[in-house]
Amino acid sequence: MLDKLGYLPFAVSGGILLFHLISPLYEKTSLTLTANLSFGE
């Protein structure tokens, strides 16, 4: 579970690193991502 992803903005390099962390796990395990932002934000 990755929590509070929307708490602070990501730099582009941080987003790329997060993608490289999540993409190999996508088909192998369950993932939960949360953020404290509403859908409009």
Secondary structure, 3 states (H helix, E strand, C coil): CECCCCCCCCCHHHHHHHHHHHCCCCCCCCCCECCCCCCCC
